[in-house]
Amino acid sequence: MEPVYWVEGTKERNPKPGRLHRLEVVPGCRQDPPRADPQRAVKEYSRPAAGKPRPPPSQLRPPSVLLATVRYLAGEVAESADIARAEVASFVADRLRAVRLDLALQGAGDAEAAVVLEAALATLLAVVARLGPDAARGPADPVLLQAQVQEGFGSLRRCYARGAGPHPRQPAFQGLFLLYNLGSVEALHEVLQLPAALRACPPLRKALAVDAAFREGNAARLFRLLQTLPYLPSCAVQCHVGHARREALARFARAFSTPKGQTLPLGFMVNLLALDGLREAQDLCQAHGLPLDGEERVVFLRGRYVEEGLPPASTCKVLVESKLRGRTLEEVVMAEEEDEGADRPGSPA
């Protein structure tokens, strides 16, 4: 009988030979094949084969073990400083997918399933938000990660819809759903179908306000609201920040461009668009064909504004990273400690 590894109090089956990730081997191990660390090996995702019976209960981790697995991924793996964030995100996304599969196959109760799904989704949102500008060159597939985030929202919202509760974090996660799908008519329609009492909760009210500002193209209100969001909502909305900044810059170009050129202080743009500093403001303008006048002003010349490819990536230190305020990712994932209803501006850069 094969031995069973234990990961942070969770029963994890041995990985298949040759399938060990370097995050699962004994630190410093150089032997071939590498030796698995029983405290680090985590069950990988394996698509159920068509026509095969469900795995026996002995091969499925119960909800308490799945929650401990998510806690380990958030507290230990996601915080790995010596491995590229894209590789960490790819690993965490795969193991969280396995968590959702184990949960689905055993028919766990909705209340305990929701707790696991919430923690798993929060972890995935955070590791994806941490990828940074160079993620496209790493092992993480942005399209696959986006699909897995949507899959996580789907599983969780179906759990909520079955009605068995209570689900104390539902308002926050319904808000995350809308923020991640900002500008989507379908997502807004689904949120508006929720009970009025749920929509009146501060996290959902804030998410609806952000969505309205985004649709209206009201950059001043949008970025003012974004700076008041707690950490997890900021992670969820980060994928839309670049597009919102591009739209705001396009409006500036239409309003200020003249044949001779009109200048605007970059500091104004930094404050309005919650940029991480003058360097990011300069990069944003130059990426759209706008010349600079020295180090602190941009020149709006008629016909110079261009849009090529995706908007430039941002580190989002002001809008996302600063919101942790000394907490660990594990603390945020397991229970958002901030008062979701409070309007607190983000920390200064």
N, C-alpha and C positions, 0 to 999 in steps of 0.2 A: 504494500500500500504506500502510495507516495506521501511524503511528509507535507505538512501544511504550514505555510508561513503566516506569521502574524504581523500586521502593520498597524502600529499605534492602536492596539486593542481590536483590530479588525481581522477576521479570518479571510485571507487572500490565497487563492489557489496558486500553485507554482506556475510560472509562465512556461510556455512551450520552449523547447531547446532552440537557441538561436534568436529568440524573441525578446530577450532581456534588453531593456533600455539602459543607458548608462546612469540614469537616475535611480536604477534599481539594483545596481551591483554594489559590492562591498567597496567603500571608498579606498582609492589607491590600489585596487586590485589590477594586476597586469597579466594574470594567467589567461590562457586560451583553452577552452571557452571561459568567459568571465564567471565568477561565482556570485550567485544572487545573495543579496542581503535580506534576510527574513524580515527585517524591520522596514524595508523600503519597497519591496515588490508589491505591485498593485495589479489587480486583475484587469487585463486589457479587453477591449471591445472585440467581440466575435459575432458576426452576423449569424442568426439562427438559420440552419440549413432547411430548405423547403422539404416538407414531408417527414422530418424527424420529430420525435416526441419531445415535449418540454423537458428540460433538465430536471433531475430529482431535487427535492428541497435541500438536500445536503450540499448541492452545488450553488445554491442561491443565498446571497448574504441578506439577512433580515434587515429591516429599516434601521435599527440601532447601529448595526455594523456599517451600513451604507453611510449613515450620518458621520460616524467616526472616520470613515474613509475620506469623505468630503473635507472634514476638519483637517485631516492630515495633508491633503492636497493643497488646501488654502494656507495652512500654517507653516508647512515645511517646503513643499515642492514649489509653490508659486513664489516663495520668497528666495529661491535659489539665486545667489548673486554671481556664481561662477559659470553659469550656463546662459547662452543667449535666450532672450525672452521669447523669441519665436519658437525655439525648440521646447521651452517650458510650456508655452501655450498649446502646442501640438500634442504634447504628452498629456497635459491636464485635460484637454478637450476629449481625447480618446478615453481616458479613464472615467471621466464623468459620463460619457456615453454608455459605458459599461454599467455604471451605477443606475442610470435611468432604465436600462434593459433589465437588470436584476429586479428592480422595483416593479416594472410592468409585468414580469413573468410570474410574480408571486401573489398578485392581487392584494396588496397591502391596503389597510384602511386609509381613507382619504385624508384624515387629519395627520397621521404620522407620515404618509407619503408626501403631503404638501411640505412638511418641514424639511424633508430630504431634498425635494425638488427646488425649494426656495434657496437652500444653501448651495446646491450644485449650480443653479443658474447665476447666483450672485458671484460665485467663484469664477465662472466662465466669463461673465461680463468684465470682471476686474482684470483677468489675465489678458483678454483681448484688448482692453483699453490700454494696457501697459506695453503693447507691442512696439509702439513708437514708429518714427519715420522710416526706419530701415527694414521693417518687417517683410516687405515684398521680396527681399533678397534672401530670406531665411526659409526654414522648412515648413513654416505654417502657411496653409492655403487659406487666404482671406475669404474666398467664396465658401469653402467647407466650414470654416469657423462661423460665418454668418448663418449658414444653414443649421448648424448645431445650436446656435443661440435661439433661432426661431423654433427649432424642435423643442428646446427646453421651455420656451414660453408656451408652446402648444400643449405639452404634457401638463404643465402647472395649471394653465387656465382651464383645461378639461377637468382637472381635479377639483378646482374651485367650482366649476359649473355643476358638478354632481350634487353640490349643496351640503354635504356632510362636513360640518365644521367643529369648532370654530377655527377660523384662519386669521389670526390677528395681524399678519403681515400682508394680507391680500390687498388692501388699498395701496401700499407701497409698490407691490409687484405689478398690479394693474397699471400703476403710473409708469413703472419701468417699461412695460410693454408699449405704451403710447410714446414714450420718449425714444425708445429704440427704433420705432417705426414712424418717427416724426414726419408729418406731411402726408401720411398714407390715409386715403379716404376710408379704406376698409378698416384700418386700425381704429380710427376715430369713431366710425359707426359702431364697432364692437364695444368700445368703451362707453359710448352714449346709451347702449342698451343695458348697461349695468343698473342695478337699483339706485334710486336717487340718494338714499342714505350713504351708499358706498361712494358715489361720485362726489358727495359733499365732504369727504375726508380730505384733510390738507394735502397729502401726497398727490391725490388725483386732481384736486383743484389746481395745484401748481403745475402738474403735467399738462392739463388742458390749457392753462394760460400760456405755457411755453409753446404748445402746438399752435395756438391762435396767433401769437406773435410771429412764429416762423412762417405761417401761411400768409400773413399780411405783409411780410417783408419789413417788419418794424425792427430794425437792427438794434436800436437803442434799448427798446423794451426787452427784446429777446436776450441780449447779452447781460442786461441787468438781472433778468430772471435766472439765467444760467449760473451767474456768480453766487446766487443764494441757494442753489441745489446742494444737498448733501453728497457724499462720495459716490454711492452706488448709482443714483440718478445721473450724476455727472459722467460716470463710466458708460451708462446706457446711451446718452445723447452725444457722446464724443464723436461718433462716426458722422454726424451731421454738421459739426462745427465748421469744417473746411468749406462746405457748400454755402453755409450761411455767411461766412466771411466773404466768399467770392461774390455772392449776390449783393452784399453791402458795398463792396468795392465797385461793382458794376454800376450801382446807383450813384455813387460818388462821381464816377467817370462821366455819366450822362449829365449830372447836375453841374459839375465844375469845369469840364473840359472846354478850352477855348483854342482858337488858332495859335495864339501867342503863348498859351500855357498859364495855368493858375496853380499856385502852390498851396499846400495844406500841411500843417505840422504833423509829423509822424506820431508825436505824443498824443495828439487828439485821437488818432486811429488806435493806438495802443489802449487807451482808456475805453473807447467806445466798443471795440471788438474784443476786449479782454485778452489781448495778445501778451506774450511772455516777455516783451521788451522791444526796444527799437530795432534790434537785429532781425527779429521775426517780422516786424512791420516792413523793413527794407526788403526782405526776401519775398514777402507777399506782393509788394508793389512791382518788383522787378520780374517776378514770375508771370505777371500780367502785362508786361511791356511798358510799364510806367517809369520814366526816368526820375532820378533823385536830384535834389538841389542840396548838395552837401550831405551831412549825416542825419539831418533831422527834419527834412522836408521832402515831400513828393510833388512832382509836377504833373498836372493833368493836362496833357496836350490832346487836342481833338484827333481822333483816328489812331491813337497809340495803344489804347486798351485792347488786349487780346485774351482769349481763353483757349488754352491748349492742354488737352489731357485732363487728368484729375487735379483738383485743387492741391496746392502744396501741403504736405503733412505737417502736423504741429505736435510739439511735445505736450501741450496743454497743461503746463505746470500750474498756471493760475486757475484754470477751469476744472481740473481734475486732481492732479497730484497733491496740491496743497490742502485738499479737503480731508485727507486722512488725519491731519492734526495729531500726529504722534501715536495713533492707534495702529494695531497690526491688521493685516487683511483678514486674519482669522476672526478677530473681534467684530469686524464689520460684517463679515459673511454670516456668522452665526446669529447675530442680532444687531440690527442697525441701532446704535446707541444714541444717535442724534435725534432731537425732536424734529420729526419730519414737517411739522407745521410751522417751525420757526423760520423767519426770513433772515438768514445770516449771510452777509457777503463773504466771498472767498477771501482767504488770506492774501496779503499783498505778495507780489513776486519777490 
